[in-house]
Amino acid sequence: MPQLELSPAERKALKGDAHHLDPVVMIGADGLTDAVRKETDAALNAHGLIKIRVLGDDRAAREAIYAQLADELNAACVQHIGKLLVLWRPMPEKTRAPDENRKPGPREVKVIKYSSRGGQRPEVKRLRVLGNQRLTAGGKIKKAQPKQKSAKKGRPD
């Protein structure tokens, strides 16, 4: 697979994004093994932009590893500084099967509370309403009442 090509502006933006990242994959004395390729591929799928630390001292070997990884994993070479390599690959779209039993998650609600005095701005609050909660007309969140338990089931015989 050919490696991705980046424009200088894209490369510059990715360098800035990668600055604060820690190395995710470390390549030791054994060099580029199948396990390293597999972990690098998994890290690219999970993060998109990763740093790799190569522990060897040979610069030519590091450059060869860098080019080989980028070519095999269809990634773009972003930066090579010292023993750190930065690779980027667009993250794949995550597909998820629809689940009929799944209920809606939390929702964000904007509550506007008008002032009793006419000239002031209304107060705007953003609230997060969970599945077991409801929003009252006054803009307060109320939790659902716990289910009532039977007195007969709770006592020992």
C-alpha positions, 0 to 999 in steps of 0.5 A: 500500500502506498503511504499517504502524502500530506501538504506542508500545512497539514503536516504543520497542523499535525506536528502541533497536535502531536507535540503533547502526545506520549509515545504509544509504541516502543520499538526495542532491540529486536526491531520491527517485528510482527507484534510491533506492526500489529500494535502500531496498526491498533494504535493508529486505528484507535488514535489516528495520530501516534508517537513511536519511540525507537530505542536503537542508536542507528539513525539509518535503521530508524529511518528505514523502520519509519518508511517501512511502517508508513508504507505497510500501514498506509500511514503518513510520515509526519515527523522524525526527531531523534528517536521519536517517530510521528505517524498519522492515518485517518481514523476509520468510521466506527460502525455499530449495530442498532440495539432495540433494547437500548434507551436514549442517553443523557440529553442537554437541555437549555433552561431560560429563566426570565427575571422578575424585573423587566430590564434584565437579561434572562438567565440561561443554564445548560443542564444535563438530564439523565434517563431517570430524571425529568425537568419540571416547569420551573427548570429544576431536575427531579429524579425518579422515585425508587420502586416500592418494595413489598413488605412481605418479600423483605421480611425473613420467615 
